Amino acid sequence: MTIISKLVTRSIAAASTLVLPSPSRSYLVCPSRVITNTDPSFEFALSKRSEICPGLIAFIRPLTSSQSLYYHFHRNRAHSAPPRYVMSRRSSRAAAADASAKISQTYDGEKIESPKEDAESTTNFIDGTVKKPKSMKKKSPNKTQGGVAPAKSNEEHGTSDASNEISTNKRTSSDGTSSIEAISPRKKKAKAPDHQRWTERTPLTKLWDPLTSIKDAGSYNFTVISWNVAGLRTFIKKNPDALSNLASRYDADVICLQETKLQEEHLNDPKLKLKEYFDEKLKEYNCHFSCSLEKKGYSGTAMFIKKYGHTVDENGPKKGRKQATLGAFFGTKSHDSNETKSKHNERDELNSDIPITSLRPLTVSKHLGIPAHDGEGRTITAEFPLFFLTNVYVPNSGQNLERLSYRTEQWDKDFVAKMRLLEKDGGKPIIWLGDLNVAFDEKDTWNEGAKHLSKSAGTTPEERASFAEQLSSGFVDAFRYLHPDGRGHYSYWSQRAGNRAPNKGLRLDYFVCSKVLMSEGDKKAFQKAIVRDSYMVHDQLGSDHCPIVLEIEIKREQCVE
């Protein structure tokens, strides 16, 4: 270690004054050398000091002030930082001695008692000599000479120096010179939590047993699954069996996907092999896609409906536009395996009292019929004998809320008006579902009350008020209706922030139903079909969203042809 390095180390420990050779220079003091700002390698060494100078003792940097020039000492960040001192430029070495002080402090975990000769000495940074002052004033028992207050250690403050605010108090002696001023770290007040942090997932009660209802009452459990897959091509590539396993696990009648990001040409692209994939993995389902025409690789929805041996009219009862099987959609022949047939036979036998005509769709439409909204492929509506089922991917308001006005003032109003019109003209209830891009209330977000939420897409007051207005038109949030006290049941987590494991999420995916579907005891209730349960599939990976499930009981006595 160089003489200068030793002197700097001793001066820091003893709080003595350093007389610097040049007030306009900066110094990097290392065990083996001292680098000044006149050295060509200074800037590089400064930026890489933790690598070049692993034993860095001090970094001395001049800071201009209106009255004097100060020097800050910074320890290497790899070590615990001791209290820092501001060394002031002195007009003479003798005046510097007035600023000397005897202190005790914690330095790198060890408590050091400064020697008397060191504490009452002046270090010459030029020649390395240490001289005792000729005269020293008597010390006050509660105050050190020269106005130097003993610095408290990190342990006394209960916090590291890096997190403390630094305060300085300047003193001027009778001869007009400045003295050493100790930097005393202040304890930072603990920040009180300003919002809720709810990550616990409360248990949900299973509201009904489909198998018991099927056997005892002869009812049928019609299951609908919704899932935002955040790009179907990438999803299939990374999770080839996710959809088929999910369909089998819940014996789904309808699977609705959002944000597929598909174009029409992708469906027949031989390189992507989507046709072969759906023929193999979802051969029991007819599939329908709505793609964005205004922007490629954007938005898009899909609906997979279980086959019941009948042709479905797509886009209404128009001649020449029929889709009987998945193969017909892709221009190939469809064939059912023996396994598929046996499963259908077993299902049909179990539900022999439920006619097939009550389970298969009458028409499938890819458009709302509103030109201003139909260009992004955001909806697919299937008309079943007992209800309408609409898969929807609601527009996101954008990172800078650039589409907030469009979403709340145009889309939301036009969409709910269309749903009400379908309900009125069709004479049957509505179920609309999907990624609605809104966390409605405090139970639907883990950090309700955080300041940024009011300016973030999905949690703005405008979006929440718009969704409340939609519900007030005669619709019900199925999950919240059935599980009013459920907390921590989110359907979206930021992958970038790694929020899924700690369950820091939002509930953005919903089933919204006509009120008449929700209550069996109400005399005005729609008795043919009743929504029995709704829940999330939190353990299903593959996207930043998780699937959500709706179970509908279709009663036997109401389905006689």
Disulfide bonds with the S-S distance in Angstrom:
none
